């Protein structure tokens, strides 16, 4: 019954006034509207190449959204009668932690004015304006209003793991566009892992040459990504995960390792033993050179050094490392890792950078300048804040868990009851959604990041009072659709994958059934099947959206209309069930077309039968025989326990129809 | 009635044996089949990093196509009972004009063997194998056969103009994948134009810095494209169009120009006056340095120098150039351009390259080593061949004309009646489809290149006897669908664009109407509307496929079943018409959602009414009153003359229903 409380509207064809995501700080509407016409002009008070480029892109999207072709897309510098004016005071070249992102947006009949301290605030305001465009009948317009907006948290990030599966530049860039569209401001790139070393090093070329199977960002490409992000007001934080998670480093440079082994790029998933050797001085000179090289590519003040999940087994088995521990009176591996961290911190400081790492980087002597990103959770995060460390929340934002959006949305880094002082609260910089890529490739990653990350985007930008789960669900479908303009394939890849799986059958016929399926949540999918980096990600589960909005819609419909098995608005419920029956039937027909579909064929048969019973029950509950009711119970049990990596999402709602 | 002769099958869900594109030289089938199972193994007789990579990609696609997940995707080096063996003698690092691309493919119950002289032949054979995979019911298999194959022409190219609209690297790469899938072997990149200079020059950085609006390939990116193509057996030919078409060069280096002007990147389309100055020695030293730099990026022996459409107006207006002409006794601008060409040829020769250019590079003193690409046509091409020049045909392969596939397909560079000797025939190297980009951007270009280029791919690979228009139309839909696996959006972008145009309406409802529309053919679209590089390409016409396969299907249906207005199989025809009526009706409903749709709303209304009349006529011709028949004639006239940049494709077939 997890979805019972959402009031979900079936996606409507016109955008409503409240479809702003993230919700702005304050919005006051008034009568009247700015009508968008061919003659609408766009003016800048302060021109800069970067802002001009943003506005030029805005103009194309403005035409797309409004459906109006402008007579001129040339930016103006003098006043016009009917104009959009972008007013900024200063130009900020590169966004930093804490840069002013606030803006004001005023709409009246003749003018739209975006006022911001700098270009970054203007970017945020332009995105709000795009979401405000409404179309009905023959006109496009923006309703008169006054918006005043600024972010709740200064660090609103998305981590993309480009190591477990390679994610190429153009996929990163379209995701940057989507981030900017919902005002996120940090792209955290997880660049090195056991399964791959994904950035070119000119100083140590064997890192990418031997550690990547040829899939890595050249420095030029990475600079291009950084520039692309900067032009959209987004910081790029690189992560070089050390001392564990380093198998791919050791393929080319085994002298850095803690064990005397022959290293291969890891193909399996999990936690592995390979670790840098903290007892050798040469490890630090290597890191000094390498991080110095990287520091020049990434302008942000922070570099992420990972630091997580180093089990220390290779340390325990290395006599020299043990001797080093003894000599320095370190009684545990975490003390040894603390020493390692201190040395790395010195290196970063020397290169003008601040350090950030996962929970494990913490130990008592850690300087307060280090920030901590918590995968462990709020308890851990708050304990650091109480000690004076700044931090980010990532626990609860793990996109690879394929959770319902609600789970991400309701994960509030600072709920009202957080037991922290005001000063401590200010150390909670925000959070990051994390897209670990064991189970996504360049084709499917969009559909795991979006729309899920929309939940995180709003949670981190909007105030507690402005976050509301129902309101969020009411608008998320429309905003998710809008993201397609950036070339994201989070929606269309389903069709493409299903076409392939079904041998180019007519996907429309059975897609409504697939849209009722959800991937196994959490890490259950790894338990269902042993994945490696080589296993193809073109199973039925890869074609499913992480959350079935159709199942949600049905839940709403049933909860509004049915009580103890008796329903009002029976026709609507019956129509939905009839669609499902037909789609499941069609799925059965294509079910032999591939191994990937065949596994779900029996499930589709059961769903079809259950929906038929449900249809009859809604139609006339009294006519359903005991035998039918028993059969429904058996089917529901079988469907719930069906052994597969996808689940039939509306199962709980179905149960209610037979109560 | 242009489409009356095609026997078009509605795209069927199972691939048939004959769905090979391009059609191989010879194919003998026998009883039995190789059944694809989890245990199928893949073995290489001769391993090389590049062939191994190709085969690794093949394995992923093999799993996609067959729907079977293999137990292991590791390549084998020892014999197995049930295997695919790839047998090559030698390794060719970089494909050249005339490289051996032949292969043999033998399929029996236990083995599939691809035998080729080299890795490039193996690539071609692997693509054929992928097309041979069949799926029915629970199994995937390849029917026993023996194929022997080699290309008809050694030069089978696609030109992509990245200048009029910028086309980024990832779009180029997915098109390279699609080219390889249908055995094309030359990517011709049109890199410089009045509207943009699209490659980085380290020697003359103002070329790309001032000539590109920031959209250009860095040298590293271009090397990446060249490598990507080479790994798929595809040559990359760069074109630097000189002396005309050079406005973008002159923005940064006005000293190269023939006029004393202030140059801006051109925003309009057409033929412009700016031209390099052929009378200044410094022009040649510039070109020497520049082309020398470029020669190192492109390993192919040919460099394309354009040479087309130089009107010479700026030459006529320049007194020094006139003086230079007089001094050298040149009586025409073409003689002057011949001198220019000779100088450029010397430069290319010095850098180890051969020259190729458009028809205009020819004049009597041109050395026979220069190849000529003909936009003018076969007459021109043959006249060059008779003089001893090698050449390519591009006339008739202009993709920007949005012609029906038949037009491209039936454009045979060497028809049986070609009046050339055998030696002259051998000088016709092949041809190139040309994708000029005035009316395509990075989102729509796929849909203009594909499926149209499939016609060119088969025409240039397969022998005269193996080319058959009906057979081509029967398979092109299935092959076009398969191309989606490379990330092409030639099919899905229609949905995305229509969603945007219709304000996120349910596109399925009205898409069948849009799929009956075709863009204006030839260059009519430019006459309908004045485009510049800034005009948004998100009109209804941009969402249309270039040829309506649905209209073709209907034509087949009607021509097979109807005579003088009386039809057999009435239900099938009526069902089709009913679908169109409904879709047109739905289109009218969303027609107000944007300017782009609104223009076609009235057309949809007329189509709806006409289809209703046609439905009634097919249902019972005698019951249609004279008034109705008159109305149908009026509607057909109005639809045919409807002033818009799209046309209702089935109009000729409709006429036959009322005869």
HADDOCK unambig.tbl for C-alpha pairs under 7 A between the chains (distance, minus, plus):
assign (segid A and resid 13 and name CA) (segid B and resid 503 and name CA) 6.51 0.50 0.50
assign (segid A and resid 13 and name CA) (segid B and resid 504 and name CA) 5.86 0.50 0.50
assign (segid A and resid 13 and name CA) (segid B and resid 505 and name CA) 5.08 0.50 0.50
assign (segid A and resid 14 and name CA) (segid B and resid 503 and name CA) 6.80 0.50 0.50
assign (segid A and resid 60 and name CA) (segid B and resid 536 and name CA) 6.81 0.50 0.50
assign (segid A and resid 64 and name CA) (segid B and resid 500 and name CA) 6.35 0.50 0.50
assign (segid A and resid 64 and name CA) (segid B and resid 501 and name CA) 6.95 0.50 0.50
assign (segid A and resid 65 and name CA) (segid B and resid 500 and name CA) 6.71 0.50 0.50
assign (segid A and resid 67 and name CA) (segid B and resid 501 and name CA) 6.03 0.50 0.50
assign (segid A and resid 67 and name CA) (segid B and resid 593 and name CA) 6.90 0.50 0.50
assign (segid A and resid 67 and name CA) (segid B and resid 594 and name CA) 4.10 0.50 0.50
assign (segid A and resid 67 and name CA) (segid B and resid 595 and name CA) 5.63 0.50 0.50
assign (segid A and resid 67 and name CA) (segid B and resid 596 and name CA) 6.67 0.50 0.50
assign (segid A and resid 68 and name CA) (segid B and resid 594 and name CA) 6.24 0.50 0.50
assign (segid A and resid 68 and name CA) (segid B and resid 595 and name CA) 5.51 0.50 0.50
assign (segid A and resid 135 and name CA) (segid B and resid 593 and name CA) 6.53 0.50 0.50
assign (segid A and resid 136 and name CA) (segid B and resid 593 and name CA) 6.62 0.50 0.50
assign (segid A and resid 137 and name CA) (segid B and resid 592 and name CA) 4.98 0.50 0.50
assign (segid A and resid 137 and name CA) (segid B and resid 593 and name CA) 5.93 0.50 0.50
assign (segid A and resid 138 and name CA) (segid B and resid 592 and name CA) 4.93 0.50 0.50
assign (segid A and resid 138 and name CA) (segid B and resid 593 and name CA) 6.46 0.50 0.50
assign (segid A and resid 170 and name CA) (segid B and resid 170 and name CA) 6.53 0.50 0.50
assign (segid A and resid 500 and name CA) (segid B and resid 64 and name CA) 6.35 0.50 0.50
assign (segid A and resid 500 and name CA) (segid B and resid 65 and name CA) 6.70 0.50 0.50
assign (segid A and resid 501 and name CA) (segid B and resid 64 and name CA) 6.96 0.50 0.50
assign (segid A and resid 501 and name CA) (segid B and resid 67 and name CA) 6.04 0.50 0.50
assign (segid A and resid 503 and name CA) (segid B and resid 13 and name CA) 6.49 0.50 0.50
assign (segid A and resid 503 and name CA) (segid B and resid 14 and name CA) 6.78 0.50 0.50
assign (segid A and resid 504 and name CA) (segid B and resid 13 and name CA) 5.82 0.50 0.50
assign (segid A and resid 505 and name CA) (segid B and resid 13 and name CA) 5.02 0.50 0.50
assign (segid A and resid 536 and name CA) (segid B and resid 60 and name CA) 6.83 0.50 0.50
assign (segid A and resid 592 and name CA) (segid B and resid 137 and name CA) 5.02 0.50 0.50
assign (segid A and resid 592 and name CA) (segid B and resid 138 and name CA) 4.92 0.50 0.50
assign (segid A and resid 593 and name CA) (segid B and resid 67 and name CA) 6.91 0.50 0.50
assign (segid A and resid 593 and name CA) (segid B and resid 135 and name CA) 6.54 0.50 0.50
assign (segid A and resid 593 and name CA) (segid B and resid 136 and name CA) 6.64 0.50 0.50
assign (segid A and resid 593 and name CA) (segid B and resid 137 and name CA) 5.94 0.50 0.50
assign (segid A and resid 593 and name CA) (segid B and resid 138 and name CA) 6.43 0.50 0.50
assign (segid A and resid 594 and name CA) (segid B and resid 67 and name CA) 4.12 0.50 0.50
assign (segid A and resid 594 and name CA) (segid B and resid 68 and name CA) 6.26 0.50 0.50
assign (segid A and resid 595 and name CA) (segid B and resid 67 and name CA) 5.64 0.50 0.50
assign (segid A and resid 595 and name CA) (segid B and resid 68 and name CA) 5.52 0.50 0.50
assign (segid A and resid 596 and name CA) (segid B and resid 67 and name CA) 6.70 0.50 0.50
